[in-house]
Amino acid sequence: STIGTSWSPSWRSPRTAVKRIVEIAQGLPTIIKLVRDSQGSRIPVATSLVSAGGEDFAVEEDLGQDTVSASASTLTLESSRELERWVMEDESDCGYGTTIQSRERDWLRIGALTCLRRNGESRWALGIIRRLSRISETESSVGIETLTGEPMLVQIEFSQHKTAYMINGEDAYGGLTSIAGLILNEGNSPEIVLNPTHYQHGGLFEYATADGRKTIQLGDPIEQSEG
């Protein structure tokens, strides 16, 4: 995932010992599905969905309306299978810390994108793994920074004013007309999370909100990580 935002990765905020169950998931396709499910009718049905299988960043293009409806009906069930529930041991204003069984969690790495929410709540927050240290062969200590703002799912359309940059006869976006993405702080200083294969410095994207259509021009990526 490429994250067009900046934050201060630190644990300077005082930690408080807790025993709190937090739901957590990882991988951009799964995160997009969970955010979509939680926002329900506020999100228009997309004509392009990020695939849950295959490559992390596979995009199914131009699905028909019947196909989209059938896919949407299975999102909650599929997403529940990809959720984990962690018992957090401490929390602060900027994140959580805990000790978990790290065996068979190959995705655990510094910089990995996650989404998380307290058990029983409806809203998701985006998180980044900032601290990871092995305690034993089976256990690791994990620290997760939570990003400010609720992620908003949007269908991002490539502007007609694209650059002339071409690769093997295709533009930098592989001929796609739209992709799913997440925007934080949409009303103030927008920050965008998207598949890095669609990133191009200076690229123009358009998306729709209740206030009308808006355009974003991409700057330098602040953070990028696998998955």
Disulfide bonds with the S-S distance in Angstrom:
none
